[in-house]
């Protein structure tokens, strides 16, 4: 996954530097620089024999596909080309909860996190995450 951050160091307040910034941003976001053909859609499958807390990605099955040079290696999406990418993720969980569970049952926590790795950082940086509890009994 990838993200783009801009830092603006403004040393003086004049019209010319503002115009230069607008021109630089327009060039950065021009159609030639935005990678619009690269896309990947993956579906996950839980296999406790492989990992108790991570999904395996299904590739080239059902609606899963990859284009524009994107690929999956070791559960990571590899983006081979520099560019500006729109990164999003949608997760659906299918959990079966029993209606007769005792009040002190273990709550199931499901989480989802997307991180970015870059050689310039040398480590993973979080982009976004979410957590949800399931099988929680509503108060009477």
C-alpha positions in Angstrom: 0.0 0.0 0.0 1.2 3.5 -0.6 0.4 7.0 0.5 1.6 10.5 -0.4 2.4 13.3 2.0 3.4 16.8 1.2 5.3 19.2 3.5 5.2 22.9 2.8 7.9 25.1 4.3 6.8 28.6 3.8 9.5 31.2 4.4 7.7 34.3 3.0 4.1 35.2 2.2 4.1 36.3 -1.4 2.0 35.6 -4.5 4.8 34.2 -6.5 5.6 31.3 -4.1 1.9 30.4 -4.0 1.8 30.2 -7.8 4.9 27.9 -7.8 3.3 25.6 -5.3 0.0 25.4 -7.4 2.0 24.6 -10.5 4.1 22.0 -8.8 0.9 20.3 -7.4 -0.8 20.5 -10.7 2.2 18.8 -12.4 2.3 16.1 -9.6 -1.4 15.3 -10.0 -1.5 15.5 -13.8 -3.0 12.5 -15.6 0.5 11.4 -16.7 1.7 11.0 -13.1 -1.4 9.4 -11.6 -1.2 5.6 -11.8 -4.8 4.9 -12.8 -4.5 1.5 -14.4 -2.9 -0.3 -11.4 -5.6 -2.1 -9.4 -5.8 -5.1 -7.2 -8.8 -6.9 -5.6 -8.2 -9.7 -3.2 -10.4 -12.0 -1.2 -9.2 -13.6 2.0 -9.7 -17.0 3.4 -9.2 -18.1 7.0 -7.1 -21.2 7.3 -6.2 -22.1 10.9 -3.6 -24.6 9.6 -1.6 -21.7 8.0 -2.2 -18.9 10.5 -4.4 -18.5 13.6 -4.6 -14.7 13.2 -4.1 -13.8 9.5 -5.9 -14.5 6.3 -4.5 -16.1 3.2 -5.2 -14.1 0.0 -7.0 -15.8 -2.8 -5.6 -14.8 -6.2 -7.2 -15.3 -9.5 -10.3 -16.8 -8.0 -13.9 -15.5 -7.9 -13.6 -11.7 -8.3 -10.0 -11.4 -7.4 -7.6 -9.8 -9.9 -4.4 -7.8 -10.2 -3.4 -5.4 -13.0 -0.9 -2.7 -13.7 2.1 -4.7 -12.3 0.6 -5.1 -8.8 1.2 -8.5 -7.2 1.0 -10.3 -3.9 4.1 -11.8 -2.2 4.1 -13.2 1.3 0.7 -11.7 2.1 1.8 -8.2 1.0 0.8 -6.2 -2.1 3.9 -5.2 -4.0 3.7 -1.9 -5.9 6.6 -1.9 -8.3 6.3 1.6 -9.8 6.5 5.0 -8.1 3.4 7.0 -8.4 0.3 8.3 -6.6 -2.1 5.5 -5.5 -5.5 5.7 -4.0 -5.5 3.0 -1.3 -8.7 1.7 0.2 -9.9 -1.5 1.8 -13.2 -3.1 2.5 -13.6 -6.0 4.9 -16.6 -8.2 5.6 -16.6 -10.7 8.4 -18.9 -13.6 8.6 -19.2 -14.8 12.2 -21.7 -17.3 13.6 -22.7 -16.3 17.1 -24.8 -18.6 19.3 -28.0 -17.1 20.8 -27.5 -19.1 24.0 -24.0 -17.9 24.9 -23.4 -17.2 28.6 -22.8 -13.6 29.7 -19.2 -14.2 30.6 -18.3 -15.7 27.1 -15.2 -14.5 25.3 -15.9 -11.6 23.0 -14.6 -12.1 19.5 -12.4 -9.1 18.3 -11.9 -8.7 14.6 -9.3 -6.2 13.4 -8.1 -5.0 10.1 -4.9 -3.0 9.5 -3.1 -1.6 6.4 0.5 -0.6 6.6 3.0 0.7 4.2 6.6 -0.3 3.9 9.2 1.8 2.1 12.9 1.4 1.8 13.3 5.1 2.7 11.5 4.4 6.0 13.1 1.0 6.6 10.1 -0.1 8.6 6.3 -0.5 8.4 4.2 2.6 8.9 0.4 2.3 9.6 -2.0 3.8 7.0 -5.3 2.9 8.7 -6.9 0.3 10.9 -10.2 -0.8 12.4 -11.4 -3.1 15.1 -14.8 -4.5 15.9 -16.2 -6.8 18.5 -18.6 -9.5 17.6 -20.9 -11.9 19.5 -21.5 -9.2 22.2 -24.8 -9.6 24.0 -27.0 -6.5 24.0 -28.3 -5.4 27.4 -32.0 -6.3 28.1 
